[in-house]
Every structure is written in C-alpha cells, then in structure tokens.
Amino acid sequence: MGELSVRNVPRILSIAGTDPTGGAGIQADLKSIAANGGYGMAVVTALVAQNTHGVRSVHTPPAGFLREQLDAVSDDVIIDAVKIGMLGSAEVARMVGSWLADVRQPAVVLDPVMVASSGDRLLSPDAEDALRGLLHQVDLVTPNLPELAALLEEEPAQNWDEALEQGRRLAGEYDTAVLVKGGHLAGTAAPDALVMPDGERGFTISAFSSVRVDTKNTHGTGCSLSAALATLFARTGNWAHALEGAKAWLQEALETADLLEVGTGHGPVNHFHGVWERGLVPLPAPAGSGVPPAGERTADLWSGTADVRARIARLDFVRGLGDGSLDRGAFSRYLAQDAIYLRGYARALARASELAPTLQEQLFWAESASGALEAELDLHRNWLHANAGRGGAVGHLPADPAEGLVAMPVTRGYLDHLLGPGRNAGNRIEYARLVGAVVPCFWVYADAGAALAAGNHLAHPYREWLNTYADPAFAAATARAVGILEDVLSGDDVQRRAAEEAFVLSVQWEHDFFAAG
C-alpha cells in the first residue's frame, strides 16, 4: 500500500472585517476555507463590535497599516486565491486595488458589503465608487440583490428574470463573472446563477437551485459562500464546479445552523457540520486507537475482519517493522513491490474519482490518487536509492522506483482485485465495489501506524515510514475514506454487497502483501 496524505491544500487570503461572535467577516471566512479544504489567512480591514443582533461600532485602522499586512503576506506566502469582504471606506478600497495591481493573484472573489439587511447603505458614495473600481480587478463578484442593484445604481430586482438581467449587465460592463443570488426573493427555492462573459457568444449562465431553509440563523451567509467559492475554485480551477460544491456545503451548514445555539439574534451557519458528522478526526485519536468506524455499517465490516487484522499484527514482518529489527533488504523488497502497487492503486483511486456522485468525493479520490503518484513516491525513491546495494536489496534504480521492477504474484493479485472486475456492472455498483476495495489500504495502514507508533524513536531505522502512518493528516484522510464507505454501505442491497465483498477481500490481500515481505 502507498502512503497517502492530504495534498494540494490551497492557500486562501481573506481581506475583510471582524466579527467577535464568529459568524461573519474573517472569522467566518477562515471557517469556510478550512471546511472546504483550504488553508486560511486573513488581513483585517476593520475591527467591528457586533453580535447576532447587529453592529455597534467600527474601528478602521490606517490604510497604510492595511498595506503593511497585505505585503507581509504576499512577500512570504504563495497565495492561491483571494476573497475580499468588508472594505468600509474609499481609502481602504483603493489601497486593496493598489495591492492587487502590484501583486496580481490567480483568482480574486469580491463579496461587496454595501447594503445592510435593513436596506441601509453601509458605504459613502465615494466608497461605493471606489468599490466599483475594483470590479475590473476581480474574477468573480458575489452581491446579494440589493448590492447588485447598488453596483449598477439601479433599483433592486423584484423577480429572478430581472435579477439575471442585472447580472448580465454587471458582468458585461466590468468583464467579470457575477454570481446572482436569489436569496432575497420570495418562494421555497433559493436559486443562484453564475453569469460569465463569453466573448461574441454573450454570456454563459450556470444555474443552481436549492431548497430554501427555514431558519433565522443566516448571519454571515454571504461571507461564507464567497470564501468557499474562492477555496473550491483554487482546488478545481472551474467556477461552475466550485459553485456546485459551495452550494451543497452551504445548504448543509444552513440546515444544521440551529444546532449551534450561538446568540439570541440571527446566529451563524454551521460551517463544520459536515466535518464533524463525517468524523474527520477533530482531535488526535489516543495512541494506539487508530481510526474509528464512521457508523454502524463500517463498524460491523471492521469487526468482521478482526481475525485477519490480528494475523497481520502477528506477522514477523510487521513486528520487525515496529521494533526496528526487520532486515533492510526485506524492507527494500517490500517497498519495491509497494512502488509497483502504488501505480495500480492510483488508477483505482482515479477511477473512483471519475465515478463519484458528488464533487467532494471526486476531489477526495483525485487528490488521493495524486498523492499516491507524486509526493508519497518520494519515500520509496529516497529509501530505495539510499539503500540500493545494501543488504542485497534491489541494485540500481531509475528515478521512477517502479520502473524496471517485476511484480510478485501477490502484487499482481491485489492489483487484479482492485482493477479487474466491475467494469460492466454499472457505475453505481462499480463505484461501491471500488470504495470497498480501496478503503482497507487506508484503514489497515492507519491502524498499523497507530499500533506501532509507541515503539518509534529518533534512531528507529523505519522512523519515516512509521511517522507517515501515525500522522494526523493520514488519520484525517483515512477517516474521510471510511466516512464515504459508510455512505456507500447505506445504499441498496446490491451496492452494499459489492462494497462489503470487496472490502473483505482487500483486507485479506493486505495480509498477504505484508506476509510476502
């Protein structure tokens, strides 16, 4: 099995004001970025005294200090996307525009904070003009309907067709993508549309609709959505895909917002419900405990393989790996076969990404496949090159550790199990089988890593390998994979049987792969 890790984490900068109750502003942005798979950074434009009932006062630091914050980040960190929120004054807006001109970013999302929920304008006419000046420098602007009208200096749209027309005009005037949001309209649906200029063809419109959630806890919804869009675009490179994923995430955050019980006014959305619900290890697990099941179905499946996993733990290879007594040549031969295995395993993960029913699952499997092929091969390459010729291991190796190596029967058998059957079973069934087949490669190794971590030390000959599988990032990736398996097992009987049978066989192949070492 190859070492998997969380990779391609985009670095997202939020430029916005604060909210000490955590529901809006940079606090909401940082939560949204993290919940959607990014690393959040923040530059403060204004210090806001507010709670779930409203704003009490605002303190705006000098614009020169704002520029110092921006330069401090961009001088040091590669930024993959920028989200801009509350700017507050013309001077602040112009300073951000000056920085964008000097340090062009790959993607910029502007959430124009211009109109309060009461309908009152939050910016002076001069500041509104300065904000409009930013539109030429951003890739996507995400106004609500009153803000869309304010940017155009028109009256707010009264229906969806009028809103789309205003979105087209704004996109055409400033040559930028516009997210038209129907949240302020009446009705049971909450439509959104991405309006993008498309040269001579006019505009491309990608429409998405969701069921309106009956909750008063919507504070910070605009901040959260725009930050999620910036993050998911940095991960996918596609605005429509980013909107699809952000809408699904926000719908769940709204549907569970009442569970938070934050404040007595309009509370925040539940940014991390999906993370908590799917068990992505919010805290490190106790030493030796491994990754727990994600629900009853994975618990039953995991317990059903207990005998095979106990035999894995008793193998001489695994025991020697844990206490450091394993022969270097044996470990090198094992890694050589693992390098071959990784190639096929990455193909299985890529196929799972192709068949996955949701954007989040597509991204997870794709990033796992990338990790299997790229960074994780470094461990094999480094070890095999460093130990070539020691202990009669593997001799001269090319830059690709799998090149020129011959697969042992157990390696071929495991890969045939992963890649062979299921192609004609229908996408639903093949996806279920694939998930069942690939998850043990996560879970068995995370379990072994947790069990062997206690014996690790600075001089341990296999310290790097042990660190990989005891790492919290690998535990988090494993928990996510187990959570997807739990969802698959909740499908119909045919899907469940396909996943269960593939899982049990993969656990046995994991045993045989270790035993061959």
C-alpha positions as CSV (number, residue, x, y, z in Angstrom):
1,M,0.0,0.0,0.0
2,G,1.3,3.5,-0.8
3,E,1.5,6.3,1.7
4,L,-1.4,8.8,1.2
5,S,-1.7,12.3,2.5
6,V,-3.7,15.4,2.3
7,R,-2.2,17.3,-0.7
8,N,-2.9,20.3,-2.9
9,V,-4.3,22.4,0.0
10,P,-4.8,25.9,-1.5
11,R,-3.7,29.0,0.5
12,I,-6.6,31.4,0.6
13,L,-6.3,35.0,1.8
14,S,-9.4,36.7,3.3
15,I,-9.4,40.6,3.3
16,A,-12.3,41.6,5.5
17,G,-13.5,43.0,8.8
18,T,-14.0,41.1,12.0
19,D,-17.0,39.6,13.9
20,P,-16.2,38.8,17.5
21,T,-19.1,36.3,17.7
22,G,-17.5,34.3,14.8
23,G,-20.4,34.3,12.4
24,A,-19.3,36.7,9.7
25,G,-16.2,38.5,8.4
26,I,-12.8,36.9,8.6
27,Q,-13.8,34.5,11.3
28,A,-16.5,33.1,9.0
29,D,-14.1,33.1,6.1
30,L,-11.4,31.1,7.9
31,K,-14.0,28.5,8.9
32,S,-15.4,28.3,5.4
33,I,-11.9,28.0,3.9
34,A,-11.0,25.2,6.3
35,A,-14.3,23.3,5.9
36,N,-13.8,23.3,2.1
37,G,-10.2,22.1,2.2
38,G,-8.1,25.2,2.2
39,Y,-5.5,26.9,4.4
40,G,-6.9,30.3,5.5
41,M,-5.1,33.5,6.1
42,A,-6.6,36.9,7.0
43,V,-5.8,40.6,6.7
44,V,-8.1,42.8,8.8
45,T,-9.7,45.9,7.2
46,A,-11.9,46.9,10.1
47,L,-12.4,46.0,13.8
48,V,-16.2,45.6,14.3
49,A,-18.0,45.5,17.6
50,Q,-21.0,43.3,16.6
51,N,-23.1,40.3,17.7
52,T,-26.0,38.3,16.4
53,H,-28.3,41.4,16.9
54,G,-26.2,43.9,14.9
55,V,-23.2,46.2,14.6
56,R,-22.4,48.5,17.5
57,S,-19.3,50.3,16.2
58,V,-16.5,50.1,13.7
59,H,-12.8,51.0,14.1
60,T,-10.8,51.2,10.8
61,P,-7.0,51.0,11.2
62,P,-5.0,53.3,8.9
63,A,-4.9,52.3,5.3
64,G,-1.1,52.3,5.4
65,F,-1.2,49.5,8.1
66,L,-3.6,47.6,5.8
67,R,-1.0,47.7,3.1
68,E,1.7,46.5,5.5
69,Q,-0.5,43.5,6.4
70,L,-1.1,42.7,2.7
71,D,2.6,43.0,1.8
72,A,3.7,40.9,4.8
73,V,1.6,38.0,3.5
74,S,2.3,38.3,-0.2
75,D,6.1,38.8,0.3
76,D,6.3,35.4,2.0
77,V,3.4,33.2,1.1
78,I,2.2,32.0,-2.3
79,I,-1.5,32.9,-2.4
80,D,-3.8,30.7,-4.5
81,A,-6.9,32.8,-4.2
82,V,-8.1,36.0,-2.5
83,K,-11.6,36.7,-1.0
84,I,-12.4,40.3,-0.4
85,G,-15.2,41.3,2.0
86,M,-15.9,44.4,4.0
87,L,-13.8,47.4,2.9
88,G,-15.6,50.2,4.6
89,S,-14.1,53.3,3.0
90,A,-12.9,54.6,-0.3
91,E,-9.3,54.8,1.0
92,V,-9.4,51.1,2.1
93,A,-10.9,50.1,-1.3
94,R,-8.3,52.0,-3.2
95,M,-5.4,50.5,-1.1
96,V,-6.6,47.0,-1.8
97,G,-6.9,47.9,-5.5
98,S,-3.3,49.2,-5.5
99,W,-2.1,46.0,-3.9
100,L,-3.9,43.8,-6.4
101,A,-2.4,45.8,-9.2
102,D,1.1,45.3,-7.8
103,V,0.7,41.6,-6.8
104,R,-1.7,40.0,-9.3
105,Q,-3.4,37.0,-7.7
106,P,-4.5,33.8,-9.5
107,A,-8.1,34.3,-8.5
108,V,-10.0,37.1,-6.7
109,V,-13.5,36.9,-5.3
110,L,-15.2,40.1,-4.2
111,D,-18.2,40.0,-1.8
112,P,-19.3,43.7,-1.9
113,V,-20.5,44.5,1.6
114,M,-22.6,47.6,0.7
115,V,-26.2,47.2,2.0
116,A,-27.3,46.2,5.5
117,S,-30.2,43.7,6.0
118,S,-32.3,46.7,6.9
119,G,-31.7,48.2,3.4
120,D,-29.5,51.0,4.7
121,R,-26.4,51.8,2.6
122,L,-23.2,51.0,4.5
123,L,-20.8,52.9,2.3
124,S,-20.5,56.6,1.3
125,P,-21.0,57.4,-2.4
126,D,-17.2,57.9,-2.7
127,A,-16.6,54.5,-1.2
128,E,-19.2,52.9,-3.5
129,D,-17.4,54.4,-6.5
130,A,-14.0,53.0,-5.2
131,L,-15.6,49.6,-4.8
132,R,-16.9,49.7,-8.4
133,G,-13.4,50.5,-9.4
134,L,-12.3,47.1,-8.0
135,L,-14.6,45.2,-10.3
136,H,-12.2,45.3,-13.2
137,Q,-9.6,43.6,-11.0
138,V,-11.6,40.7,-9.7
139,D,-12.6,37.4,-11.3
140,L,-15.9,36.9,-9.5
141,V,-18.3,39.3,-7.7
142,T,-20.9,37.8,-5.3
143,P,-23.5,40.5,-4.5
144,N,-26.9,39.9,-2.9
145,L,-29.8,41.5,-4.9
146,P,-29.7,44.9,-3.1
147,E,-25.9,45.1,-3.6
148,L,-26.2,44.0,-7.3
149,A,-28.6,46.9,-7.8
150,A,-26.3,49.3,-5.9
151,L,-23.4,48.4,-8.1
152,L,-25.5,49.2,-11.1
153,E,-27.0,52.2,-9.4
154,E,-30.5,50.8,-10.1
155,E,-33.5,49.6,-8.0
156,P,-33.3,46.0,-6.7
157,A,-34.7,43.3,-8.9
158,Q,-38.2,42.1,-8.0
159,N,-38.0,38.7,-9.6
160,W,-35.5,36.2,-10.9
161,D,-35.6,37.3,-14.5
162,E,-34.8,40.8,-13.6
163,A,-32.0,39.7,-11.3
164,L,-30.4,37.7,-14.1
165,E,-30.7,40.6,-16.4
166,Q,-28.9,42.8,-13.9
167,G,-26.2,40.1,-13.5
168,R,-25.7,40.1,-17.3
169,R,-25.3,43.9,-17.4
170,L,-22.8,44.0,-14.5
171,A,-20.8,41.1,-16.0
172,G,-20.8,42.8,-19.4
173,E,-19.9,46.3,-18.0
174,Y,-16.9,45.1,-16.0
175,D,-15.9,41.9,-17.8
176,T,-16.1,39.8,-14.7
177,A,-18.1,36.8,-13.6
178,V,-21.1,37.6,-11.4
179,L,-22.9,35.3,-9.0
180,V,-26.5,36.3,-9.0
181,K,-28.1,35.1,-5.7
182,G,-31.9,34.8,-5.2
183,G,-31.9,34.5,-1.5
184,H,-33.8,37.8,-1.1
185,L,-36.6,36.7,-3.3
186,A,-39.8,35.1,-2.0
187,G,-40.5,31.4,-2.6
188,T,-39.5,28.0,-1.5
189,A,-36.5,27.8,-3.8
190,A,-33.1,29.6,-3.4
191,P,-31.8,30.0,-6.9
192,D,-28.3,31.1,-7.8
193,A,-26.7,31.6,-11.2
194,L,-23.1,32.1,-12.4
195,V,-23.1,34.7,-15.2
196,M,-19.8,34.7,-17.1
197,P,-18.9,36.8,-20.1
198,D,-18.3,34.6,-23.2
199,G,-16.9,36.8,-25.9
200,E,-19.0,37.0,-29.1
201,R,-21.5,34.5,-27.7
202,G,-22.5,36.9,-24.9
203,F,-22.8,35.1,-21.6
204,T,-22.5,31.6,-20.2
205,I,-25.0,31.0,-17.4
206,S,-24.7,28.1,-14.9
207,A,-27.8,27.9,-12.8
208,F,-28.2,26.1,-9.5
209,S,-31.1,25.9,-7.1
210,S,-31.6,24.6,-3.6
211,V,-34.5,24.4,-1.2
212,R,-34.8,27.4,1.0
213,V,-34.0,26.6,4.6
214,D,-36.4,27.9,7.3
215,T,-34.0,29.3,9.8
216,K,-33.3,32.7,11.3
217,N,-29.6,31.7,11.6
218,T,-28.2,33.0,8.4
219,H,-25.7,35.5,9.7
220,G,-22.5,35.5,7.6
221,T,-24.0,33.5,4.7
222,G,-22.6,35.8,2.0
223,C,-19.1,35.9,3.6
224,S,-19.1,32.1,4.0
225,L,-20.3,31.4,0.4
226,S,-17.7,33.7,-1.2
227,A,-14.9,32.2,0.9
228,A,-16.0,28.7,-0.1
229,L,-16.1,29.7,-3.7
230,A,-12.5,31.1,-3.6
231,T,-11.3,27.9,-1.9
232,L,-13.1,25.4,-4.3
233,F,-12.0,27.3,-7.4
234,A,-8.4,27.1,-6.2
235,R,-8.9,23.4,-5.9
236,T,-10.8,22.7,-9.1
237,G,-10.0,25.6,-11.5
238,N,-13.6,25.7,-12.6
239,W,-16.1,28.3,-11.3
240,A,-19.2,26.2,-12.1
241,H,-17.8,23.2,-10.2
242,A,-16.8,25.5,-7.3
243,L,-20.3,26.9,-7.1
244,E,-21.8,23.4,-7.2
245,G,-19.7,22.3,-4.3
246,A,-20.1,25.5,-2.3
247,K,-23.9,25.4,-2.7
248,A,-24.0,21.8,-1.4
249,W,-21.8,22.7,1.6
250,L,-23.7,25.8,2.5
251,Q,-27.0,24.0,2.2
252,E,-25.9,21.6,4.9
253,A,-24.5,24.4,7.0
254,L,-27.8,26.2,6.9
255,E,-29.9,23.1,7.5
256,T,-27.9,22.4,10.7
257,A,-27.4,26.0,11.8
258,D,-30.0,25.8,14.6
259,L,-27.9,23.1,16.3
260,L,-25.2,25.7,17.3
261,E,-27.3,27.9,19.5
262,V,-25.0,30.8,19.2
263,G,-26.6,34.1,20.4
264,T,-30.2,35.2,20.7
265,G,-30.5,37.0,17.4
266,H,-29.6,35.9,13.9
267,G,-27.0,33.3,14.6
268,P,-24.3,31.8,12.3
269,V,-24.4,28.9,9.9
270,N,-22.9,25.6,11.0
271,H,-19.6,25.7,9.0
272,F,-18.2,22.5,10.2
273,H,-21.2,20.2,10.5
274,G,-20.1,18.1,7.5
275,V,-16.6,17.7,9.1
276,W,-18.0,16.8,12.5
277,E,-20.7,14.5,11.1
278,R,-18.2,12.5,8.9
279,G,-15.7,12.1,11.7
280,L,-12.7,13.8,10.2
281,V,-10.7,13.5,13.5
282,P,-11.3,16.9,15.0
283,L,-8.8,15.9,17.8
284,P,-5.9,13.4,17.6
285,A,-7.0,9.9,18.5
286,P,-5.5,8.3,21.6
287,A,-2.2,6.5,21.0
288,G,-2.8,3.0,19.5
289,S,-6.5,3.6,18.9
290,G,-6.4,4.0,15.1
291,V,-9.3,5.5,13.1
292,P,-12.8,4.6,14.4
293,P,-15.6,3.4,12.2
294,A,-17.9,6.1,10.8
295,G,-21.2,4.4,11.8
296,E,-22.8,1.1,12.4
297,R,-22.2,-0.3,8.9
298,T,-18.5,0.3,8.9
299,A,-18.3,-0.9,12.5
300,D,-19.8,-4.2,11.5
301,L,-17.5,-4.5,8.5
302,W,-14.4,-3.6,10.5
303,S,-15.2,-6.1,13.3
304,G,-15.9,-8.8,10.7
305,T,-12.2,-8.6,9.6
306,A,-10.8,-8.6,13.2
307,D,-9.3,-12.1,12.8
308,V,-7.4,-11.2,9.6
309,R,-6.2,-7.9,11.1
310,A,-5.0,-9.8,14.2
311,R,-3.0,-12.1,12.0
312,I,-1.4,-9.0,10.3
313,A,-0.3,-7.7,13.6
314,R,1.4,-11.1,14.4
315,L,3.4,-11.3,11.2
316,D,7.1,-11.3,11.7
317,F,7.4,-8.6,9.0
318,V,5.1,-6.2,10.9
319,R,6.6,-7.0,14.3
320,G,10.1,-6.4,12.9
321,L,8.9,-3.2,11.3
322,G,7.6,-2.0,14.7
323,D,10.7,-2.8,16.8
324,G,13.2,-2.0,14.1
325,S,14.7,-5.5,13.8
326,L,13.4,-6.0,10.3
327,D,16.1,-6.8,7.7
328,R,16.8,-3.8,5.5
329,G,16.8,-6.0,2.4
330,A,13.4,-7.3,3.2
331,F,12.1,-3.8,3.7
332,S,13.6,-2.6,0.5
333,R,12.0,-5.6,-1.4
334,Y,8.7,-4.7,0.2
335,L,9.0,-1.0,-0.8
336,A,9.9,-2.1,-4.4
337,Q,6.6,-4.1,-4.6
338,D,4.8,-1.2,-2.9
339,A,6.0,1.2,-5.6
340,I,4.5,-1.1,-8.3
341,Y,1.3,-1.4,-6.3
342,L,1.0,2.4,-6.0
343,R,0.8,2.8,-9.8
344,G,-2.2,0.5,-9.9
345,Y,-3.7,1.8,-6.7
346,A,-3.6,5.4,-8.1
347,R,-5.5,4.2,-11.2
348,A,-8.2,2.7,-8.9
349,L,-8.5,6.0,-7.0
350,A,-8.7,7.9,-10.2
351,R,-11.5,5.6,-11.4
352,A,-13.3,6.1,-8.1
353,S,-13.0,9.9,-8.7
354,E,-14.5,9.5,-12.1
355,L,-17.5,7.6,-10.8
356,A,-18.0,9.5,-7.5
357,P,-21.5,11.0,-7.2
358,T,-20.5,14.3,-5.5
359,L,-17.9,16.9,-6.2
360,Q,-16.5,16.5,-2.7
361,E,-15.9,12.8,-3.2
362,Q,-14.5,13.4,-6.7
363,L,-12.0,15.8,-5.2
364,F,-11.0,13.5,-2.3
365,W,-10.3,10.5,-4.6
366,A,-8.5,12.6,-7.2
367,E,-6.2,14.2,-4.5
368,S,-5.6,10.7,-3.0
369,A,-4.6,9.5,-6.5
370,S,-2.2,12.4,-6.9
371,G,-0.7,11.8,-3.5
372,A,-0.1,8.1,-4.4
373,L,1.7,9.0,-7.6
374,E,3.7,12.1,-6.5
375,A,4.8,13.0,-3.0
376,E,4.4,9.6,-1.5
377,L,6.6,8.0,-4.1
378,D,9.4,10.2,-2.6
379,L,9.6,7.9,0.4
380,H,10.1,4.9,-1.8
381,R,12.6,6.7,-4.1
382,N,14.6,8.1,-1.2
383,W,14.8,4.8,0.7
384,L,15.4,2.6,-2.3
385,H,18.2,4.8,-3.7
386,A,19.8,5.3,-0.3
387,N,19.8,1.5,0.3
388,A,20.5,0.3,-3.3
389,G,23.2,-2.4,-3.0
390,R,22.8,-2.6,0.8
391,G,21.6,-6.0,2.1
392,G,21.3,-7.3,-1.5
393,A,18.2,-5.2,-1.9
394,V,17.4,-4.0,-5.4
395,G,20.5,-2.8,-7.1
396,H,20.5,0.3,-9.4
397,L,17.1,2.1,-9.5
398,P,15.8,4.7,-12.0
399,A,14.2,7.9,-11.0
400,D,10.8,6.2,-11.0
401,P,11.0,3.5,-8.3
402,A,8.5,1.3,-10.1
403,E,10.3,1.3,-13.4
404,G,12.0,-2.0,-14.4
405,L,10.7,-3.8,-11.3
406,V,8.8,-7.1,-11.6
407,A,5.6,-7.6,-9.7
408,M,5.4,-10.5,-7.4
409,P,2.3,-12.8,-7.6
410,V,0.8,-11.2,-4.5
411,T,1.2,-7.7,-6.0
412,R,-0.4,-8.8,-9.3
413,G,-3.2,-10.5,-7.5
414,Y,-4.0,-7.5,-5.4
415,L,-4.0,-5.1,-8.4
416,D,-6.2,-7.5,-10.4
417,H,-8.6,-7.4,-7.5
418,L,-8.6,-3.6,-7.5
419,L,-8.8,-3.0,-11.2
420,G,-10.1,-6.2,-12.8
421,P,-13.8,-6.7,-12.0
422,G,-16.8,-4.4,-12.1
423,R,-16.3,-2.5,-15.4
424,N,-19.6,-3.8,-16.8
425,A,-21.6,-3.8,-13.5
426,G,-22.9,-0.2,-14.0
427,N,-21.4,2.9,-12.5
428,R,-23.3,2.7,-9.2
429,I,-22.2,-0.8,-8.5
430,E,-18.7,-0.3,-9.7
431,Y,-18.2,2.8,-7.5
432,A,-19.5,0.8,-4.5
433,R,-17.1,-2.0,-5.2
434,L,-14.2,0.4,-5.8
435,V,-14.8,2.2,-2.5
436,G,-14.9,-1.1,-0.6
437,A,-11.7,-2.2,-2.4
438,V,-9.6,0.9,-1.8
439,V,-10.6,1.8,1.8
440,P,-8.6,-1.0,3.5
441,C,-5.4,0.4,2.0
442,F,-6.1,3.5,4.2
443,W,-7.6,1.9,7.2
444,V,-5.3,-1.1,7.8
445,Y,-2.3,1.1,7.5
446,A,-3.7,3.8,9.8
447,D,-4.4,1.0,12.3
448,A,-0.9,-0.4,12.0
449,G,0.6,3.1,12.2
450,A,-1.3,3.8,15.5
451,A,-0.3,0.4,16.9
452,L,3.4,0.7,16.1
453,A,3.8,4.4,17.0
454,A,4.7,3.7,20.6
455,G,7.9,2.0,19.5
456,N,9.1,4.8,17.3
457,H,12.1,6.8,18.3
458,L,14.7,9.1,16.7
459,A,17.1,6.3,15.9
460,H,14.5,3.9,14.5
461,P,15.6,2.7,11.1
462,Y,12.0,2.9,9.8
463,R,11.1,6.1,11.6
464,E,9.9,7.9,8.3
465,W,7.6,5.0,7.4
466,L,6.1,4.9,11.0
467,N,5.7,8.7,11.1
468,T,3.7,8.6,7.8
469,Y,1.1,6.2,9.1
470,A,0.8,7.7,12.6
471,D,0.5,11.2,11.2
472,P,-2.8,13.1,12.0
473,A,-3.1,14.1,8.3
474,F,-3.2,10.5,7.2
475,A,-5.7,9.7,10.0
476,A,-7.9,12.5,8.7
477,A,-7.7,11.2,5.1
478,T,-8.5,7.7,6.4
479,A,-11.5,8.9,8.4
480,R,-12.8,10.7,5.3
481,A,-12.4,7.5,3.2
482,V,-14.2,5.5,6.0
483,G,-17.0,8.1,6.0
484,I,-17.5,7.7,2.3
485,L,-17.6,3.9,2.7
486,E,-20.3,4.3,5.4
487,D,-22.4,6.3,2.9
488,V,-21.9,3.7,0.2
489,L,-23.0,0.9,2.6
490,S,-26.3,2.8,3.2
491,G,-27.2,2.2,-0.5
492,D,-29.3,-0.7,-1.9
493,D,-28.5,-4.3,-1.3
494,V,-26.5,-4.8,-4.5
495,Q,-24.3,-1.8,-3.7
496,R,-23.8,-2.9,-0.1
497,R,-22.8,-6.5,-1.1
498,A,-20.4,-5.2,-3.7
499,A,-18.7,-2.9,-1.2
500,E,-18.6,-5.5,1.6
501,E,-17.2,-8.3,-0.5
502,A,-14.5,-6.0,-2.0
503,F,-13.6,-4.7,1.5
504,V,-13.1,-8.2,3.0
505,L,-11.0,-9.4,0.0
506,S,-8.8,-6.2,0.2
507,V,-8.1,-6.8,3.9
508,Q,-7.0,-10.4,3.1
509,W,-4.8,-9.0,0.3
510,E,-3.3,-6.5,2.8
511,H,-2.4,-9.5,5.0
512,D,-0.9,-11.4,2.1
513,F,1.1,-8.3,0.9
514,F,2.6,-7.9,4.3
515,A,3.2,-11.7,4.6
516,A,5.1,-11.7,1.3
517,G,7.6,-9.2,2.9
